[in-house]
Amino acid sequence: MVIECDVLVVGAGPAGCSAARAAAEAGAKTIFIDKKKEIGIPVQCAEAIGTYLIPFLPFRIPEEQLIWKIDGISFWAEDITIKRKGGMWSSYAINRDQFDKWLANNAIGAGAKLLLDSELVDLEFREKYYVTNAIVKTRKGIRVISPKVVIAADGADSTVLKLSRLKKEHEGSIGEIKSYEMHDLQLDNPYYDQLFIGEFAPGAYGYIFPKSKTTANVGAGFLFPQKSIDHCYEEFLEVPVVKKQLKNGKEVTEKSGRVPFCYLTDKWNYGNVLLVGDAANQNIKPLVEGFLPAIACGDLAGKRAAKYVSGKNTLDDYSKDIEHKLGFLFKDSDILLDIAYDLLQSNAAKERLLSLGINTNVFSYKKIEKLKRENCDDLKRKLDSWNNSKIRQALTYLSEKSLFHYIC
Ligand SMILES: Cc1cc2nc3c(=O)[nH]c(=O)nc-3n(C[C@H](O)[C@H](O)[C@H](O)COP(=O)(O)OP(=O)(O)OC[C@H]3O[C@@H](n4cnc5c(N)ncnc54)[C@H](O)[C@@H]3O)c2cc1C
């Protein structure tokens, strides 16, 4: 039996749930599927959401979802620590499994039908990128779903992209992260997220993201696989400033996973397929924040798909919707991605200092070529002098309508 629907959303993570909710709310007959048996499990996230992204959401986040307030981020490289506070540095910790369930329930409440334990295994096409049937493996056997629009919200290893031959993976396009929620920690400051740039994490970073006074998500990743991910993580735990905070810590839940590290200004619609969330690389660099952008873009994809099935407008307008809403953030993210690729491939002390300066916005990305000509001592001196300056803000680089606009 073929199940017909207007919109099939593949994946019930934040992007998929948000898309399903928006499409169903706008009147489209919507089905969203996930290969998981339970929404949100396993968690593959460090569970931090930037407050500067919250205004882009299509709804208010219930207070109970925001479990811990983070005032700022402390960045570390080559024994220099730079602390940034407020603006784009402040965030909340969330419980991803609970947040994802809340999102899924909203979609169900709006009328979307959820099929769990249902994995997309094949697609049939009328012509290139025009899907006619989705072949879905369920506990009860194979089901065929025939949608008018497919929303690919199936994450960094998207099956829709693979089956549509849209996947273009190359070295450095996917970051791998090993991470655990740890308990019984002695955190230096539980109100600051901590990011560590070092040899242990080639092309990426290690992190401690608190969820309470004594618990945190602790992880390390790489972009360029010069060693195993286990090796990265173990080396990170040995960094003295990390080790002392984790001394009696217990690894409670593994939350490892993969993140796309690609340009954001890609094309996001092909035939009757819209790409959203990690499947569309919609995360903001350099911190690779994907959770809230996935929800914001999912909403736009769902609304656009519903308009399309009701005969209004084309799917092409989805990219314009994103450009209109988040375009300026995404463009800046792409600039930072260019710099990150350039700096992080070398994994040498000087490049780490430059990354520290750029990521903290102490150095202007516009001056990167000039800064590259300086030596380690000069860069250290500059970073130290920013730390010691009484008028720090005057030395940071702000521009109006940009990611850097959110810096306090
Ligand atoms: C270790 C780690 C830490 C991170 N930390 C943060 C952070 O602190 N803050 C932040 O904002 N972002 C963070 N991210 C990124 C963030 O988790 C993602 O950007 C976000 O989850 C993307 O949402 P999504 O809905 O696009 O994809 P996902 O959340 O990956 O959801 C995709 C869903 O599709 C399902 N699926 C996949 N294939 C199929 C198939 N064939 N059939 C059916 N279902 C399928 C999966 O089961 C999954 O439920 C982190 C990522 C990782 C890996």
PDBQT file of the ligand as one rigid body, heavy atoms in Angstrom, charges set to zero:
ROOT
HETATM    1  C1  LIG A 501      29.039  16.099  19.625  1.00  0.00    +0.000 C 
HETATM    2  C2  LIG A 501      28.232  17.231  19.089  1.00  0.00    +0.000 A 
HETATM    3  C3  LIG A 501      28.087  18.403  19.843  1.00  0.00    +0.000 A 
HETATM    4  C4  LIG A 501      27.294  19.448  19.378  1.00  0.00    +0.000 A 
HETATM    5  N1  LIG A 501      27.079  20.530  20.174  1.00  0.00    +0.000 NA
HETATM    6  C5  LIG A 501      26.236  21.521  19.794  1.00  0.00    +0.000 A 
HETATM    7  C6  LIG A 501      25.917  22.583  20.665  1.00  0.00    +0.000 A 
HETATM    8  O1  LIG A 501      26.370  22.647  21.799  1.00  0.00    +0.000 OA
HETATM    9  N2  LIG A 501      25.058  23.544  20.218  1.00  0.00    +0.000 N 
HETATM   10  C7  LIG A 501      24.507  23.506  18.966  1.00  0.00    +0.000 A 
HETATM   11  O2  LIG A 501      23.737  24.415  18.608  1.00  0.00    +0.000 OA
HETATM   12  N3  LIG A 501      24.786  22.491  18.115  1.00  0.00    +0.000 NA
HETATM   13  C8  LIG A 501      25.625  21.497  18.512  1.00  0.00    +0.000 A 
HETATM   14  N4  LIG A 501      25.877  20.433  17.677  1.00  0.00    +0.000 N 
HETATM   15  C9  LIG A 501      25.225  20.417  16.372  1.00  0.00    +0.000 C 
HETATM   16  C10 LIG A 501      23.752  20.047  16.504  1.00  0.00    +0.000 C 
HETATM   17  O3  LIG A 501      23.590  18.909  17.287  1.00  0.00    +0.000 OA
HETATM   18  C11 LIG A 501      23.178  19.808  15.119  1.00  0.00    +0.000 C 
HETATM   19  O4  LIG A 501      23.488  20.929  14.311  1.00  0.00    +0.000 OA
HETATM   20  C12 LIG A 501      21.669  19.613  15.139  1.00  0.00    +0.000 C 
HETATM   21  O5  LIG A 501      21.318  18.462  15.851  1.00  0.00    +0.000 OA
HETATM   22  C13 LIG A 501      21.161  19.504  13.720  1.00  0.00    +0.000 C 
HETATM   23  O6  LIG A 501      19.822  19.146  13.722  1.00  0.00    +0.000 OA
HETATM   24  P1  LIG A 501      19.198  18.270  12.533  1.00  0.00    +0.000 P 
HETATM   25  O7  LIG A 501      17.765  18.114  12.869  1.00  0.00    +0.000 OA
HETATM   26  O8  LIG A 501      19.592  18.879  11.253  1.00  0.00    +0.000 OA
HETATM   27  O9  LIG A 501      19.979  16.881  12.580  1.00  0.00    +0.000 OA
HETATM   28  P2  LIG A 501      19.978  15.759  13.699  1.00  0.00    +0.000 P 
HETATM   29  O10 LIG A 501      19.795  16.338  15.040  1.00  0.00    +0.000 OA
HETATM   30  O11 LIG A 501      21.200  14.948  13.428  1.00  0.00    +0.000 OA
HETATM   31  O12 LIG A 501      18.689  14.898  13.364  1.00  0.00    +0.000 OA
HETATM   32  C14 LIG A 501      18.637  14.087  12.210  1.00  0.00    +0.000 C 
HETATM   33  C15 LIG A 501      17.655  12.976  12.476  1.00  0.00    +0.000 C 
HETATM   34  O13 LIG A 501      17.501  12.238  11.263  1.00  0.00    +0.000 OA
HETATM   35  C16 LIG A 501      17.402  10.863  11.590  1.00  0.00    +0.000 C 
HETATM   36  N5  LIG A 501      17.797  10.094  10.407  1.00  0.00    +0.000 N 
HETATM   37  C17 LIG A 501      19.019  10.023   9.835  1.00  0.00    +0.000 A 
HETATM   38  N6  LIG A 501      18.988   9.227   8.762  1.00  0.00    +0.000 NA
HETATM   39  C18 LIG A 501      17.717   8.768   8.647  1.00  0.00    +0.000 A 
HETATM   40  C19 LIG A 501      17.050   7.893   7.728  1.00  0.00    +0.000 A 
HETATM   41  N7  LIG A 501      17.696   7.331   6.715  1.00  0.00    +0.000 N 
HETATM   42  N8  LIG A 501      15.754   7.633   7.936  1.00  0.00    +0.000 NA
HETATM   43  C20 LIG A 501      15.072   8.183   8.982  1.00  0.00    +0.000 A 
HETATM   44  N9  LIG A 501      15.658   9.006   9.877  1.00  0.00    +0.000 NA
HETATM   45  C21 LIG A 501      16.950   9.317   9.702  1.00  0.00    +0.000 A 
HETATM   46  C22 LIG A 501      18.358  10.693  12.768  1.00  0.00    +0.000 C 
HETATM   47  O14 LIG A 501      18.030   9.550  13.517  1.00  0.00    +0.000 OA
HETATM   48  C23 LIG A 501      18.129  11.985  13.528  1.00  0.00    +0.000 C 
HETATM   49  O15 LIG A 501      17.161  11.865  14.535  1.00  0.00    +0.000 OA
HETATM   50  C24 LIG A 501      26.658  19.355  18.108  1.00  0.00    +0.000 A 
HETATM   51  C25 LIG A 501      26.819  18.208  17.337  1.00  0.00    +0.000 A 
HETATM   52  C26 LIG A 501      27.587  17.153  17.827  1.00  0.00    +0.000 A 
HETATM   53  C27 LIG A 501      27.721  15.912  16.989  1.00  0.00    +0.000 C 
ENDROOT
TORSDOF 0
